[in-house]
Amino acid sequence: MKTMTKAILLLLMALTMPMVVNAKNIKTPKVYIFGFSASFQDSTIYMTDVQEITNVWIESKTKFLLGREHYSRQLNEYLTAQQHPNRVCLVIFALKREDAEKKYLKMRKQYTSKSKRKYDMKYLNTNDFKFSTVNLDIEEEPKK
């Protein structure tokens, strides 16, 4: 009877233990990215063009761009150098240009025609600002 109780207890423990799932990092030949910047101190919004970036890392499970904080920092440093400090910068990306352009148009519409507040929208083309690839030195995990 004791062995039966131990076996049931071990089975319950095995079933209730959380499963550990490791996400794999995948190197992608290219992604399409654009930047957005706003400030709590003024109504000026900055948006970059949709740009192609090569050799980036994506987390396979969540499809998140790895190192996205570095891309945001690139935009933030550019705007700070242009005398626009203390801005909140973010980047939006997609694996296909069409998807990135849809996201771009949706965000632009949100801050222009759909907005109840009046924003001063400024566009940064690739001649003004260009994202550069961030080297993360991540080893790609083998496919099983």
N, C-alpha and C positions, 0 to 999 in steps of 0.2 A: 504494500500500500504506500509506503514511504517513497519508493522509487517512482510510482505512478504520480504522486503529488509533485515530486521533483521534476519529472518530465513535463507535466502540465505547466508548472511554474516557469521552467526554462522556455517552453513554447510561447507562453504569454509574454515573457520578457523579450524574446526575439521578435515577436509581432509588434510590440509596442515601442521598440527602439526606433528612433528617427532614422530614416534612410539618408545617407550622405550621397549627395549628387554633385559631381564635379562638372562645372561648365568648361567646355574646351574653348580655347582661343584660336581663331581662324584668321590667317592673313588674307586680306581681300585685295585684289589688284587695284580697284579704285572704288571710291564712294563720291557722292555729290553732297556738298555741304554749303550752308550759308550761315551767316552770323546775324545776331540781333542784339541790340544794346539799348537799354533804357536807364533812366535815372529817376530817383525819387525827388530830386531837387528841381527838375524842369520837365517840360513836355516834349523834349526833342527825342526822337526815336531814330536809331541808325540801323540800317539793314545792308548787308553785303550782297553782291550777286551770288547766284548759285555757282559754285566752283568745283572742279574735279580735283580730288586729291588721290594720289597713288600710294600703294603699299601701306595700308592701314590695317589695324587689328580690330576684329569684331568678336564679341563673346557669343558663342554659338547658341546658347540657351536663351538669353534675353535679347539678342541682336543689338546690344549696346555697343557704341563706338568706344573702344578703350582709349584712354588718354584725352577724352573730350575736354577735360579741364585745361589741358595745355592749349587746345585750339581756342577756347574761350579767353585764356590769358593772352594769346597773341592779339586778339581783337582789343582787349582791354588795354594792353600796352600801347597799341597803335593810337587809340583814342586819347589816352593819357598824354602821349607825345604831341597830339594835336590840340592840347589844352582843354580836354574834356575828361577830367578825372572823376573818380567815384561813380562809375557806371556799372550797372549789372549787365554782364555779357553772357550770352549763351549761344550754343551752336545746335543746329538741326541738320540731320543728315538722312540720306536714303541711299540704297544700293543702286537705284535706277534714277536717271535724270528726270524722267517724267514725274516720279513720286516726289522728288525734291522740289520740283517746280510747283506741284500741287500744294505742298506744305507752305512754300514761299508765298504763293498767291493767297492762300487762306489766311496766313498771318498778316500779310500786307493789308488785306481787306478788313481784318479785325481792327486794325489801327487807323484806317482811313475812312471808308464809307460806313462801316457798321458801328463805329465808335460813337458814344454819346459825348465824349470829351474831344476836344480839338488837339491833335498832336502835330508837331512839326516833323514830318517824315523826311529823313535825309538818306540818300542812297550812296553806298560806297561801291564803285565799280572795281574791276580787277586792276585798273591802273592806279587806283588810290590804295587799295589794300588787297593782299593776296595771302591766303593761308599757306603755310609750308608744312610739309609732312613731319610728323613727330616720330622720332626713332625711340621706340619703347624697349628694344632688345628683348623681345619675348620669344621663347622657343615655341614653335607650333607643336601641339600635342599630336601624337600619331593617331591616324584614323583606324578604328577597329572594324 
